[in-house]
Amino acid sequence: MDEKGLSRLPERQKEVLRLVFQNYEAKQIARAIGISPHTVNDHMRAARRTLGVARTMDAARLLANY
């Protein structure tokens, strides 16, 4: 994974990944940022696809280390 993938993430996906890194669950993230859990899951799925990883926590770690 290169920095290009991380720079292509929209801010909302980054926000979701930051909360995932803090061990928040989808429902908790949804409440915290005012969106539905379904939308949270969509953001996680899109971020995984963009970054080419299988697990959301892996995507969150990539962002945290960036």
C-alpha positions as CSV (number, residue, x, y, z in Angstrom):
1,M,0.0,0.0,0.0
2,D,1.3,3.4,-0.9
3,E,0.4,6.9,0.3
4,K,-1.8,7.4,-2.8
5,G,-4.5,5.1,-1.5
6,L,-4.6,6.9,1.8
7,S,-4.7,10.3,0.2
8,R,-7.7,9.1,-2.0
9,L,-9.8,8.3,1.1
10,P,-12.6,10.9,1.7
11,E,-12.5,12.6,5.0
12,R,-15.6,10.7,6.3
13,Q,-13.9,7.4,5.6
14,K,-10.8,8.6,7.5
15,E,-13.0,9.7,10.4
16,V,-14.7,6.2,10.5
17,L,-11.3,4.5,10.4
18,R,-9.9,6.6,13.2
19,L,-12.8,5.5,15.4
20,V,-12.4,1.9,14.4
21,F,-8.7,2.2,15.5
22,Q,-10.1,3.3,18.9
23,N,-12.1,0.1,19.0
24,Y,-15.5,1.6,18.4
25,E,-18.2,-0.7,16.9
26,A,-20.2,0.4,13.9
27,K,-23.2,1.3,16.0
28,Q,-21.1,3.4,18.3
29,I,-19.4,5.2,15.3
30,A,-22.9,5.8,13.8
31,R,-24.1,7.5,17.0
32,A,-20.9,9.5,17.4
33,I,-20.9,11.0,14.0
34,G,-24.7,11.1,13.3
35,I,-25.1,8.6,10.5
36,S,-26.7,5.1,10.2
37,P,-24.7,1.9,11.0
38,H,-25.4,0.8,7.4
39,T,-23.6,3.9,6.2
40,V,-20.7,3.3,8.6
41,N,-20.4,-0.2,7.1
42,D,-20.4,1.2,3.6
43,H,-17.6,3.6,4.5
44,M,-15.6,0.8,6.0
45,R,-16.1,-1.4,3.0
46,A,-15.1,1.4,0.6
47,A,-12.0,2.2,2.6
48,R,-10.9,-1.5,2.6
49,R,-11.4,-1.6,-1.1
50,T,-9.4,1.6,-1.7
51,L,-6.6,0.4,0.5
52,G,-6.6,-3.2,-0.7
53,V,-7.0,-4.8,2.7
54,A,-9.3,-7.5,3.9
55,R,-9.9,-6.2,7.5
56,T,-11.2,-2.9,8.6
57,M,-8.7,-2.8,11.5
58,D,-5.9,-3.2,9.0
59,A,-7.1,-0.2,7.1
60,A,-7.4,1.7,10.4
61,R,-3.8,0.8,11.3
62,L,-2.6,2.0,7.9
63,L,-4.2,5.3,8.4
64,A,-2.9,5.6,12.0
65,N,0.6,4.9,10.8
66,Y,0.3,7.4,8.0
